[in-house]
Amino acid sequence: MDSTGKVQTVDSSWSLPLPLKEYAMSRVTVYFYSDRWVPIKYCYLEKAILLHHKANLEGKEILLFPANLDPNQFSNSFN
């Protein structure tokens, strides 16, 4: 999505496709990792993707998980 709110399509063989438009309003949890997964924000997927891109530009890493999934239950598999 660009600054005007329009969705942009990028055709690239190395990138993952963005979720379909019907999932844009799905709730997700934004996490960062510091000895454990720490939730920092609950929001809609569309906004979370924008936050992810902004964090990457600032050299930070955040991950998005479905709202009903707690990655701390699986923390050993991510380390």
GROMACS elastic network, one bead per residue, 0.5 to 0.9 nm:
[ bonds ]
;  ai    aj funct       b0    kb
    1     4     6  0.77916   500
    1     5     6  0.56740   500
    1     6     6  0.52995   500
    1     8     6  0.54410   500
    1     9     6  0.85683   500
    1    46     6  0.84710   500
    1    50     6  0.78119   500
    2     5     6  0.54419   500
    2     6     6  0.56042   500
    2     7     6  0.63986   500
    2     8     6  0.66997   500
    3     6     6  0.74647   500
    4     7     6  0.88685   500
    9    18     6  0.88415   500
   10    15     6  0.87422   500
   10    17     6  0.85103   500
   11    15     6  0.83200   500
   11    17     6  0.87203   500
   12    15     6  0.57045   500
   12    16     6  0.83226   500
   12    17     6  0.87386   500
   13    16     6  0.81869   500
   15    18     6  0.89722   500
   17    20     6  0.86008   500
   18    21     6  0.86290   500
   18    49     6  0.88739   500
   19    22     6  0.80645   500
   19    23     6  0.63178   500
   19    24     6  0.72572   500
   19    45     6  0.87506   500
   19    46     6  0.89609   500
   20    23     6  0.56986   500
   20    24     6  0.71348   500
   21    24     6  0.52783   500
   21    25     6  0.83083   500
   21    46     6  0.87525   500
   22    25     6  0.71280   500
   22    26     6  0.82553   500
   23    26     6  0.52308   500
   23    27     6  0.88557   500
   23    44     6  0.88767   500
   23    45     6  0.71758   500
   23    46     6  0.81355   500
   24    27     6  0.85088   500
   24    44     6  0.66047   500
   24    45     6  0.51892   500
   24    47     6  0.82183   500
   25    43     6  0.86323   500
   25    44     6  0.50610   500
   25    45     6  0.59655   500
   25    46     6  0.65685   500
   25    47     6  0.87681   500
   26    43     6  0.82686   500
   26    44     6  0.53733   500
   26    45     6  0.55584   500
   26    46     6  0.80977   500
   26    66     6  0.83569   500
   26    67     6  0.86678   500
   27    42     6  0.70037   500
   27    43     6  0.56007   500
   27    45     6  0.59770   500
   27    66     6  0.67856   500
   27    67     6  0.57768   500
   27    68     6  0.89167   500
   28    41     6  0.84944   500
   28    42     6  0.58708   500
   28    43     6  0.56979   500
   28    44     6  0.58996   500
   28    45     6  0.58204   500
   28    48     6  0.74091   500
   28    64     6  0.64215   500
   28    65     6  0.56330   500
   28    68     6  0.80671   500
   28    69     6  0.89964   500
   29    39     6  0.65275   500
   29    40     6  0.75118   500
   29    41     6  0.58221   500
   29    43     6  0.64543   500
   29    44     6  0.84172   500
   29    45     6  0.86304   500
   29    48     6  0.80589   500
   29    63     6  0.83486   500
   29    64     6  0.57332   500
   29    65     6  0.53650   500
   29    66     6  0.61287   500
   29    67     6  0.51714   500
   29    68     6  0.85520   500
   29    69     6  0.85506   500
   30    38     6  0.84671   500
   30    39     6  0.58387   500
   30    40     6  0.57224   500
   30    41     6  0.51582   500
   30    42     6  0.62128   500
   30    43     6  0.77197   500
   30    48     6  0.68584   500
   30    51     6  0.87503   500
   30    52     6  0.85330   500
   30    62     6  0.66032   500
   30    63     6  0.57990   500
   30    65     6  0.65681   500
   30    66     6  0.88978   500
   30    67     6  0.88672   500
   31    37     6  0.61672   500
   31    38     6  0.53134   500
   31    40     6  0.55656   500
   31    41     6  0.72821   500
   31    61     6  0.89790   500
   31    62     6  0.56158   500
   31    63     6  0.52710   500
   31    64     6  0.62217   500
   31    65     6  0.75569   500
   31    71     6  0.89532   500
   32    36     6  0.83269   500
   32    37     6  0.58393   500
   32    38     6  0.54539   500
   32    39     6  0.67205   500
   32    40     6  0.72426   500
   32    60     6  0.89909   500
   32    61     6  0.68220   500
   32    63     6  0.62703   500
   32    64     6  0.88719   500
   33    36     6  0.54808   500
   33    38     6  0.60039   500
   33    39     6  0.88339   500
   33    61     6  0.85491   500
   33    62     6  0.77654   500
   33    63     6  0.85907   500
   34    37     6  0.64502   500
   34    38     6  0.70512   500
   35    38     6  0.88099   500
   36    71     6  0.87830   500
   36    72     6  0.65926   500
   36    75     6  0.71063   500
   37    70     6  0.83976   500
   37    71     6  0.64925   500
   37    72     6  0.58134   500
   37    75     6  0.75975   500
   38    72     6  0.85507   500
   39    42     6  0.78753   500
   41    48     6  0.87070   500
   42    48     6  0.83943   500
   42    67     6  0.74748   500
   43    46     6  0.83351   500
   43    47     6  0.66103   500
   43    48     6  0.63147   500
   43    67     6  0.88496   500
   44    47     6  0.55186   500
   44    48     6  0.61554   500
   44    49     6  0.87587   500
   45    49     6  0.60930   500
   45    50     6  0.86729   500
   45    64     6  0.83126   500
   45    66     6  0.89392   500
   46    49     6  0.54136   500
   46    50     6  0.66835   500
   46    51     6  0.89407   500
   47    50     6  0.51287   500
   47    51     6  0.62546   500
   47    52     6  0.86486   500
   48    52     6  0.60779   500
   48    53     6  0.86676   500
   48    64     6  0.71571   500
   49    53     6  0.63255   500
   49    54     6  0.86607   500
   49    64     6  0.81631   500
   50    53     6  0.52011   500
   50    54     6  0.62284   500
   50    55     6  0.86271   500
   51    54     6  0.50338   500
   51    55     6  0.60338   500
   51    56     6  0.85469   500
   51    62     6  0.85038   500
   52    55     6  0.51400   500
   52    56     6  0.62098   500
   52    57     6  0.87431   500
   52    60     6  0.86873   500
   52    61     6  0.74820   500
   52    62     6  0.61856   500
   52    63     6  0.73188   500
   52    64     6  0.80942   500
   53    56     6  0.51130   500
   53    57     6  0.63553   500
   53    58     6  0.88405   500
   54    57     6  0.51471   500
   54    58     6  0.65064   500
   54    59     6  0.88633   500
   54    60     6  0.85648   500
   55    58     6  0.50994   500
   55    59     6  0.63117   500
   55    61     6  0.61942   500
   55    62     6  0.69600   500
   56    60     6  0.52657   500
   56    61     6  0.60328   500
   56    62     6  0.80717   500
   57    60     6  0.74535   500
   58    61     6  0.88028   500
   64    67     6  0.88934   500
   65    68     6  0.81505   500
   65    69     6  0.64749   500
   65    70     6  0.78803   500
   65    71     6  0.77134   500
   66    69     6  0.54658   500
   66    70     6  0.83488   500
   67    70     6  0.78563   500
   69    72     6  0.88748   500
   69    73     6  0.85051   500
   70    73     6  0.58810   500
   70    74     6  0.77907   500
   71    74     6  0.53048   500
   71    75     6  0.60221   500
   71    78     6  0.85717   500
   72    76     6  0.83020   500
   73    76     6  0.83226   500
   74    77     6  0.56876   500
   74    78     6  0.70464   500
   75    78     6  0.53562   500
   75    79     6  0.66155   500
   76    79     6  0.54675   500
